[in-house]
């Protein structure tokens, strides 16, 4: 579950193991074993207590390490490294990017949850994505389900890291940004134009949303790719940073699959 290439990138961002006191004590499970267990939980959707014993570390150990790495922003750093590899190979297409969101039910509540207007007011959260022309996620975020999509555009755009390019300096701005009518606001269009980004956002009452579907369908496909990580079908985590960590793991796996192709 942890290919050699992914492990080499992970070794560059994982914090060093703490020094253990000499003389006895239980053996510390290796980071690669724990990473495999965490990826299994993310992709299978099982709980930490349901982790099969064949992985080595127990569910408690895997969750403890997952919490430590989430606090150290390991998943965001790993995602950025994978994006750098893609950019250096010319696999990222900055000519068009698309933005969208998807709502999931929050079973245990917590911060960044709210009544979902599309799910009879039940508590939920939103996953926000910006993807390149090929559908590779380059910026992610979460919010409460009752927050408007338009509030996420500027934070997501600012959250795009400077990514390596095959030729020239690092890049973090697309040429165009496609969005549906949920982002139809003049202040968002002006904000994008000031940064030399062409807004291609459907206008309420003027343009049909499906008119831009030939460019925005890639982000909807990426949302279905995220469903490959069954842990994202529902939000089980009370802490939003843990839920965001699983979104980051899923995005990293999507991008890494493009590398190994």
C-alpha positions as CSV (number, residue, x, y, z in Angstrom):
1,X,0.0,0.0,0.0
2,X,3.1,2.3,0.2
3,X,5.0,2.1,-3.1
4,X,8.8,2.9,-2.9
5,X,8.3,6.2,-4.7
6,X,5.7,7.4,-2.3
7,X,7.7,6.3,0.6
8,X,10.8,8.2,-0.6
9,X,8.7,11.4,-0.7
10,X,7.2,10.7,2.7
11,X,10.6,10.3,4.3
12,X,11.3,13.9,3.3
13,X,8.4,15.3,5.3
14,X,7.9,13.0,8.2
15,X,9.3,14.3,11.5
16,X,12.1,12.3,13.1
17,X,11.1,9.7,15.6
18,X,11.5,10.7,19.3
19,X,14.4,9.3,21.2
20,X,13.4,6.4,23.4
21,X,14.9,5.9,26.8
22,X,17.4,3.1,26.9
23,X,16.7,-0.2,28.5
24,X,13.6,-2.1,27.6
25,X,10.3,-0.9,26.3
26,X,8.1,-2.0,23.4
27,X,9.5,-1.8,19.9
28,X,8.4,1.3,18.0
29,X,6.6,0.4,14.8
30,X,8.2,1.7,11.7
31,X,6.8,4.7,10.0
32,X,6.2,2.8,6.8
33,X,4.1,0.2,8.6
34,X,2.0,2.9,10.2
35,X,1.6,4.8,6.9
36,X,0.3,1.7,5.3
37,X,-2.2,1.2,8.1
38,X,-3.4,4.9,7.8
39,X,-3.8,4.5,4.0
40,X,-5.8,1.3,4.6
41,X,-8.2,3.1,7.0
42,X,-8.6,6.0,4.5
43,X,-9.3,3.8,1.5
44,X,-11.4,1.1,3.2
45,X,-13.4,3.3,5.5
46,X,-12.9,1.1,8.5
47,X,-12.6,2.4,12.0
48,X,-9.3,2.5,13.8
49,X,-10.3,-0.4,16.0
50,X,-11.2,-2.5,13.0
51,X,-7.6,-2.2,11.6
52,X,-6.5,-5.8,10.7
53,X,-3.6,-7.1,12.9
54,X,-1.6,-8.0,9.9
55,X,-0.4,-4.4,9.5
56,X,1.6,-4.6,12.7
57,X,0.6,-1.5,14.6
58,X,-2.7,-1.4,16.5
59,X,-5.5,1.0,15.7
60,X,-4.5,3.1,18.8
61,X,-0.9,3.3,17.6
62,X,-2.0,4.2,14.0
63,X,-4.4,6.9,15.3
64,X,-1.8,8.4,17.6
65,X,0.8,8.6,14.8
66,X,-1.9,10.0,12.5
67,X,-2.7,12.7,15.0
68,X,1.0,13.6,15.4
69,X,1.6,13.8,11.7
70,X,-1.6,15.9,11.1
71,X,-0.4,18.4,13.7
72,X,2.9,18.6,11.9
73,X,1.1,19.2,8.5
74,X,2.8,16.1,7.0
75,X,-0.1,15.4,4.6
76,X,-0.1,18.9,3.2
77,X,3.6,18.8,2.7
78,X,3.4,15.4,1.1
79,X,0.7,16.6,-1.3
80,X,2.9,19.5,-2.3
81,X,5.9,17.3,-2.9
82,X,3.8,15.1,-5.2
83,X,2.5,18.2,-7.0
84,X,6.1,19.3,-7.5
85,X,7.0,16.0,-9.1
86,X,4.0,16.4,-11.4
87,X,5.0,19.9,-12.3
88,X,8.6,19.1,-13.0
89,X,7.4,16.4,-15.4
90,X,5.0,18.8,-17.2
91,X,1.9,16.8,-16.0
92,X,0.0,19.8,-14.7
93,X,-2.0,21.8,-17.1
94,X,-2.5,25.4,-15.9
95,X,-4.5,26.6,-18.9
96,X,-7.8,25.9,-17.2
97,X,-8.6,25.1,-13.6
98,X,-12.0,24.4,-12.1
99,X,-13.5,24.8,-8.6
100,X,-16.4,23.0,-7.0
101,X,-17.5,21.4,-3.7
102,X,-19.3,18.4,-2.4
103,X,-21.3,17.9,0.9
104,X,-20.9,15.0,3.2
105,X,-22.8,14.1,6.4
106,X,-21.0,14.7,9.7
107,X,-22.1,11.9,12.0
108,X,-20.4,13.1,15.2
109,X,-20.6,16.9,14.8
110,X,-17.6,19.1,15.7
111,X,-16.2,22.3,14.3
112,X,-16.8,23.3,10.7
113,X,-20.1,21.4,10.5
114,X,-23.5,22.9,10.0
115,X,-27.1,22.1,8.8
116,X,-26.8,20.8,5.2
117,X,-29.5,22.4,3.1
118,X,-29.4,19.5,0.6
119,X,-29.8,16.8,3.3
120,X,-32.8,18.0,5.3
121,X,-30.8,20.2,7.6
122,X,-28.7,17.3,9.0
123,X,-25.2,18.2,10.2
124,X,-22.6,18.1,7.4
125,X,-19.4,19.5,6.0
126,X,-18.2,20.5,2.5
127,X,-15.1,19.5,0.7
128,X,-13.8,22.2,-1.6
129,X,-11.4,21.5,-4.5
130,X,-9.5,23.3,-7.2
131,X,-8.2,21.0,-10.0
132,X,-6.1,21.6,-13.0
133,X,-7.3,20.8,-16.6
134,X,-6.6,17.1,-16.1
135,X,-8.6,17.0,-12.8
136,X,-5.6,16.8,-10.5
137,X,-6.4,18.5,-7.1
138,X,-4.0,21.4,-6.5
139,X,-5.9,23.1,-3.6
140,X,-8.2,21.6,-1.0
141,X,-10.3,22.9,1.9
142,X,-13.3,22.1,4.1
143,X,-16.1,24.2,5.6
144,X,-19.5,23.8,7.2
145,X,-22.2,22.5,4.9
146,X,-24.2,25.7,5.3
147,X,-21.4,28.0,4.2
148,X,-21.8,29.4,0.7
149,X,-19.5,28.1,-2.0
150,X,-18.4,31.6,-2.9
151,X,-16.7,32.0,0.5
152,X,-14.1,29.3,-0.4
153,X,-12.9,30.7,-3.7
154,X,-10.4,33.2,-2.4
155,X,-8.9,31.0,0.4
156,X,-8.6,28.1,-2.1
157,X,-6.8,30.2,-4.6
158,X,-4.5,31.6,-2.0
159,X,-3.9,28.0,-0.8
160,X,-2.4,26.9,-4.1
161,X,1.3,26.4,-3.3
162,X,4.1,27.6,-5.7
163,X,4.6,24.4,-7.8
164,X,7.6,23.6,-9.9
165,X,7.3,23.9,-13.7
166,X,9.0,21.9,-16.4
167,X,10.3,25.2,-17.8
168,X,10.6,28.5,-16.0
169,X,9.8,29.5,-12.4
170,X,7.3,28.0,-10.0
171,X,3.7,28.7,-10.7
172,X,0.6,29.1,-8.6
173,X,-2.0,30.9,-10.9
174,X,-4.0,29.3,-13.7
175,X,-4.9,31.1,-16.9
176,X,-8.6,30.6,-16.4
177,X,-10.8,29.5,-13.6
178,X,-14.2,27.7,-14.3
179,X,-17.0,27.7,-11.7
180,X,-20.8,27.2,-11.6
181,X,-23.3,29.8,-10.5
182,X,-22.5,29.5,-6.9
183,X,-19.4,31.7,-7.6
184,X,-21.3,34.3,-9.6
185,X,-20.3,37.4,-7.8
186,X,-18.6,40.6,-9.2
187,X,-16.1,40.9,-6.3
188,X,-14.8,37.4,-7.1
189,X,-14.5,38.1,-10.8
190,X,-12.7,41.4,-10.0
191,X,-10.4,39.6,-7.5
192,X,-9.4,37.0,-10.2
193,X,-8.9,39.7,-12.9
194,X,-6.6,41.7,-10.6
195,X,-4.4,38.5,-10.5
196,X,-4.6,38.1,-14.3
197,X,-6.9,35.1,-14.1
198,X,-9.8,35.0,-16.5
199,X,-13.0,34.1,-14.7
200,X,-15.3,31.7,-16.5
201,X,-18.2,31.6,-14.1
202,X,-21.8,30.9,-15.2
203,X,-24.1,33.9,-14.7
204,X,-27.4,33.4,-12.8
205,X,-30.3,34.0,-15.1
206,X,-28.2,34.4,-18.2
207,X,-26.1,31.3,-18.8
208,X,-27.0,27.7,-18.3
209,X,-24.7,25.9,-16.0
210,X,-24.2,23.1,-18.5
211,X,-22.8,25.5,-21.0
212,X,-19.4,25.4,-19.2
213,X,-19.8,21.7,-18.4
214,X,-17.3,20.7,-21.1
215,X,-14.6,22.3,-19.0
216,X,-16.0,21.8,-15.4
217,X,-16.7,18.1,-15.7
218,X,-13.1,17.3,-14.7
219,X,-13.7,18.6,-11.1
220,X,-16.8,16.4,-10.8
221,X,-14.8,13.4,-11.9
222,X,-12.3,14.2,-9.3
223,X,-15.0,14.2,-6.7
224,X,-15.9,10.7,-7.7
225,X,-12.2,9.8,-7.4
226,X,-12.3,11.1,-3.8
227,X,-15.1,8.6,-3.2
228,X,-12.4,5.9,-3.7
229,X,-11.4,6.8,-0.2
230,X,-14.4,5.5,1.6
231,X,-13.4,7.4,4.8
232,X,-14.7,10.5,3.0
233,X,-18.2,9.1,2.4
234,X,-19.1,10.4,5.8
235,X,-17.3,12.7,8.2
236,X,-16.5,10.6,11.3
237,X,-13.9,13.0,12.8
238,X,-14.9,15.6,15.4
239,X,-11.8,17.6,14.7
240,X,-11.8,19.3,11.3
241,X,-8.0,19.0,10.9
242,X,-8.4,15.2,11.0
243,X,-11.1,15.3,8.3
244,X,-8.9,17.6,6.2
245,X,-6.0,15.2,6.7
246,X,-8.0,12.4,5.1
247,X,-8.9,14.7,2.2
248,X,-5.2,15.5,1.8
249,X,-4.4,11.8,1.8
250,X,-7.0,11.1,-0.9
251,X,-5.7,14.0,-3.0
252,X,-2.1,12.8,-2.7
253,X,-3.0,9.3,-3.8
254,X,-4.9,10.7,-6.8
255,X,-1.9,12.8,-7.8
256,X,0.6,10.0,-7.2
257,X,-1.3,7.7,-9.5
258,X,-0.6,10.1,-12.3
259,X,3.1,9.9,-11.5
260,X,3.3,6.1,-11.7
261,X,1.5,6.1,-15.0
